[in-house]
């Protein structure tokens, strides 16, 4: 359909020919930025899911970095996860030291829920680096295992060191 026929039919889908071209360019650029940010968010969640074992835990971790001091119900509302799923995952994350919890202060009587806060990303990486280091060293022992059945290595070929950005500043 030609632009003239579209205009006659009331179809104004040709954004290039209508309106301010600068505004149209800004709108397209803004949409592109949103797509990039969504892609970045997805990659970050995927990486955290790999580190924390599940996407559920990753989403909870990110939510708590954004909203420290949240209760399990607030986390469920903020992430869109089922409350029972959040409660189960948050217990595991707490047991692993990935989140810390404190009782919410309340002036009234009743049950005070726990408030949760996620450890900093540098603390998380520090906790997990030892596990990753051990797994990489185990892979490097594959030839020893295949040749003589030994699973122990006399040296650690891979050493991971994490510099805390807070301490270097």
C-alpha positions as CSV (number, residue, x, y, z in Angstrom):
1,X,0.0,0.0,0.0
2,X,1.5,3.4,-1.0
3,X,1.8,6.2,1.7
4,X,-1.0,8.1,-0.1
5,X,-3.4,5.0,0.1
6,X,-2.5,4.4,3.7
7,X,-3.3,8.1,4.6
8,X,-6.6,7.8,2.7
9,X,-7.4,4.6,4.5
10,X,-6.6,6.2,7.9
11,X,-3.5,4.0,8.4
12,X,-0.7,6.1,9.8
13,X,1.8,3.3,10.5
14,X,4.5,5.1,8.5
15,X,6.3,6.8,11.4
16,X,9.0,8.2,9.1
17,X,6.5,10.4,7.2
18,X,4.5,11.6,10.1
19,X,5.5,13.7,13.1
20,X,8.8,15.0,14.2
21,X,11.7,12.9,12.9
22,X,13.8,13.8,15.9
23,X,11.1,12.6,18.3
24,X,10.7,9.4,16.2
25,X,14.5,8.9,16.4
26,X,14.5,9.4,20.2
27,X,11.6,7.0,20.6
28,X,13.5,4.3,18.5
29,X,16.7,4.9,20.5
30,X,14.7,4.6,23.8
31,X,13.2,1.3,22.7
32,X,16.7,0.1,21.8
33,X,18.0,1.0,25.2
34,X,15.1,-0.9,26.9
35,X,15.9,-4.0,24.8
36,X,19.6,-3.8,25.7
37,X,18.7,-3.4,29.4
38,X,16.3,-6.3,29.3
39,X,19.0,-8.4,27.7
40,X,21.5,-7.3,30.3
41,X,19.0,-8.1,33.1
42,X,18.4,-11.5,31.6
43,X,22.1,-12.3,31.3
44,X,22.7,-11.1,34.9
45,X,19.8,-13.3,36.2
46,X,21.2,-16.3,34.1
47,X,24.7,-15.8,35.6
48,X,23.3,-15.5,39.1
49,X,21.1,-18.5,38.6
50,X,24.3,-20.5,37.6
51,X,26.0,-19.2,40.8
52,X,23.0,-19.7,43.1
53,X,21.7,-22.9,41.5
54,X,18.2,-21.6,40.5
55,X,16.6,-18.6,38.8
56,X,14.3,-18.3,41.8
57,X,17.2,-17.7,44.1
58,X,18.8,-15.3,41.6
59,X,15.6,-13.3,41.4
60,X,15.3,-13.1,45.2
61,X,19.0,-12.1,45.5
62,X,18.5,-9.2,43.0
63,X,15.3,-8.1,44.6
64,X,17.0,-8.0,48.1
65,X,19.9,-6.0,46.6
66,X,17.3,-3.5,45.4
67,X,15.0,-3.6,48.4
68,X,17.0,-4.6,51.6
69,X,14.9,-5.2,54.7
70,X,12.1,-7.0,52.9
71,X,10.0,-9.7,54.4
72,X,9.2,-13.0,52.6
73,X,5.8,-11.7,51.6
74,X,7.2,-8.5,50.2
75,X,9.8,-10.5,48.2
76,X,7.0,-12.7,46.8
77,X,5.0,-9.6,45.8
78,X,8.0,-7.8,44.3
79,X,9.3,-10.8,42.3
80,X,6.0,-12.4,41.3
81,X,7.0,-15.7,42.9
82,X,4.7,-17.8,45.1
83,X,5.1,-17.0,48.8
84,X,5.8,-20.7,49.6
85,X,8.5,-20.8,46.9
86,X,10.1,-17.6,48.4
87,X,10.0,-19.0,51.9
88,X,11.7,-22.2,50.9
89,X,14.4,-20.5,48.8
90,X,15.1,-17.8,51.4
91,X,15.7,-20.4,54.1
92,X,18.3,-22.1,51.9
93,X,19.9,-18.7,51.0
94,X,20.1,-17.8,54.7
95,X,21.6,-21.2,55.6
96,X,24.2,-20.6,52.9
97,X,25.0,-17.1,54.1
98,X,23.8,-15.4,51.0
99,X,21.1,-13.5,52.9
100,X,21.0,-12.2,56.4
101,X,17.9,-11.9,58.5
102,X,16.7,-9.9,61.5
103,X,13.3,-9.7,63.2
104,X,11.3,-6.7,62.1
105,X,10.7,-4.3,65.0
106,X,7.1,-3.7,65.9
107,X,5.5,-1.7,68.6
108,X,2.4,-3.8,68.7
109,X,1.8,-7.4,69.8
110,X,2.0,-10.2,67.4
111,X,4.4,-12.1,65.3
112,X,7.2,-10.0,63.9
113,X,8.3,-11.3,60.5
114,X,12.0,-11.6,59.5
115,X,13.5,-8.9,57.3
116,X,16.1,-10.1,54.8
117,X,19.1,-8.5,53.2
118,X,21.4,-9.9,50.6
119,X,25.2,-9.9,51.0
120,X,27.1,-7.6,48.7
121,X,28.1,-8.9,45.3
122,X,31.8,-9.0,46.3
123,X,30.9,-11.1,49.4
124,X,28.8,-13.4,47.2
125,X,31.7,-13.8,44.7
126,X,34.1,-14.4,47.6
127,X,31.9,-17.2,49.0
128,X,31.5,-18.9,45.7
129,X,35.1,-18.5,44.4
130,X,36.4,-21.3,46.6
131,X,33.8,-23.7,45.2
132,X,34.5,-22.7,41.6
133,X,38.3,-23.0,42.3
134,X,37.9,-26.5,43.7
135,X,35.8,-27.6,40.7
136,X,38.3,-26.2,38.2
137,X,41.2,-27.9,40.0
138,X,39.2,-31.2,39.9
139,X,38.9,-30.9,36.1
140,X,42.7,-30.3,35.9
141,X,43.2,-33.6,37.8
142,X,41.3,-35.5,35.1
143,X,44.5,-36.8,33.4
144,X,45.9,-38.0,36.8
145,X,42.7,-39.8,37.5
146,X,42.6,-41.4,34.0
147,X,46.2,-42.6,34.2
148,X,46.5,-43.9,37.8
149,X,43.0,-43.5,39.4
150,X,44.2,-40.6,41.7
151,X,41.8,-37.9,42.5
152,X,44.1,-35.9,44.7
153,X,46.3,-33.3,43.2
154,X,49.6,-32.3,44.9
155,X,49.1,-28.6,43.8
156,X,46.3,-26.3,43.1
157,X,46.8,-25.1,39.5
158,X,43.9,-22.6,39.7
159,X,43.8,-20.0,42.4
160,X,41.1,-17.4,42.4
161,X,41.7,-14.1,44.2
162,X,38.9,-11.6,44.8
163,X,39.8,-8.0,45.4
164,X,37.1,-6.2,47.4
165,X,36.3,-2.9,45.6
166,X,35.4,-1.4,49.0
167,X,38.9,-2.0,50.3
168,X,40.8,-0.8,47.3
169,X,39.0,2.6,47.2
